[in-house]
Amino acid sequence: MSRMRAKVCGLTRAEDVAVARSAGADLIGFVHYPQSPRHCDALTTLAPLAGSAGVLVMVAEQPDDILQQLRQLPLTRVQPYLPDACRADGVRALQAAGYEVLLPWPDVPDQAPIPADLYIWETARAQTGVHGGSGQAHAAAHPPPGPHLLAGGMDADAIASRVAQLPTEALKHLAGFDAASRLESSPGIKDAHRLNQFVSKVHDYAL
Ligand SMILES: O=C(O)c1ccccc1N[C@@H]1O[C@H](COP(=O)(O)O)[C@@H](O)[C@H]1O
């Protein structure tokens, strides 16, 4: 069994990126979505600080908007939030342009199994009213069709109990964990202690 990956998401400050890197976070997400309290308005400054761990997390109406943003950044990974009508084509376009796609996979039934490099199994917008970043868990009833990070209300304390609720078929694809709002001291500001605890608990975790 390979080591679990830790993704920390929604960083808005250089000092938080430094904490995430020294904690050993495998993936560091920057949210480009002005409606989010974690929207990063200093992407061109912060993205290079994440080194090879950086991920652009973006809500957009069409894939071209995401590609345009990516072209300005030294990032090779993207977590795209696109309307259902262009989700599959969008993922294909992003991959064809050379990006690794972390596809948000809301916990809802009957989704088309769109191929992606990694899935982010998260709480559905229909449940929380917002894209991602709600701090709320999901029922883990509709697993993604491949390797995934478990997301939605994650922090160090939630890991064991959330894994215990996973259906057996989901365990074989569990590749790690993703946390955003529960690692904060206030919206958009990471708490170094919570972030360190989360990354270290993920890396110590063995199924
Ligand atoms: O964090 C946000 O505000 C956000 C906004 C738009 C898209 C995704 C966002 N975050 C992602 O949401 C999940 C779960 O977050 P949380 O731990 O429940 O707060 C995570 O994948 C973030 O990448």
The ligand as a Gaussian input file, in Angstrom:
#p B3LYP/6-31G(d) Opt

LIG

0 1
 O      -12.543000      26.032000      -0.671000
 C      -13.357000      26.635000      -1.390000
 O      -13.922000      27.665000      -1.030000
 C      -13.684000      26.099000      -2.751000
 C      -14.344000      26.924000      -3.634000
 C      -14.658000      26.465000      -4.893000
 C      -14.326000      25.184000      -5.268000
 C      -13.679000      24.344000      -4.377000
 C      -13.341000      24.775000      -3.115000
 N      -12.696000      23.961000      -2.202000
 C      -12.669000      22.528000      -2.291000
 O      -13.734000      22.005000      -1.530000
 C      -13.411000      20.731000      -1.026000
 C      -13.881000      20.543000       0.391000
 O      -13.565000      21.611000       1.219000
 P      -13.797000      21.587000       2.821000
 O      -12.618000      20.872000       3.414000
 O      -15.092000      20.917000       3.094000
 O      -13.809000      23.022000       3.217000
 C      -11.916000      20.613000      -1.184000
 O      -11.734000      19.707000      -2.255000
 C      -11.437000      21.924000      -1.671000
 O      -10.499000      21.671000      -2.685000

